């Protein structure tokens, strides 16, 4: 199995290096830090939608529960760097569809988070890393972004609250990191899957004793979920056993310990 995976890596790297191309200098208006000095460009298609290298890495180092083998990822950092370079040198363009942009930024956020962890590995929590979300280091075309920029200035402005179930903060209380990459074609299916999985995960949300004990994600980003409905009505969309919309809501403690495979 490992031989097959390694062969896949080799083929993907050959394809990436052979098909990569210069991207247009399209700028994301919400990410303002600029790269100083010239940026090396690779050849590529007019649009970059290939997330296959990230998909292989996820399948190799993330289990079905979203637990991550960071030690293994660290040994394979060259492939992760290659993927991040591809994304950085092929930023979204104005004519990309919403799903194409969502796939780009969700995968970029998740790959960036893994990179942040392995660059500081071993660590017990992402919160032990100084400025983990505010530091600007992620290349997006001619700009440099932070994880906060990607989440709050781009993804949260795309009118898709399910992104909160798709991006992972490397912690046990976060929605799990899927072991497949998001693509424009799989976007709706995977967003629905992440929403159903998270809402019905009893380690993240529990309905008991006449109360809804919810993840603090629903507290921190309540406004994103309630633009068109109430919070419980939104959750009921994905909950296997819907609750009365007058049910009292309480929020669970958040476990920031690293989501590392044991």
Beta strands, then each sheet from edge to edge (+ up, - down):
strand 1: 33-34
strand 2: 138-140
strand 3: 143-145
strand 4: 206-208
strand 5: 211-214
strand 6: 248-251
sheet 1: 1+ 3- 2+
sheet 2: 4+ 5- 6-
end
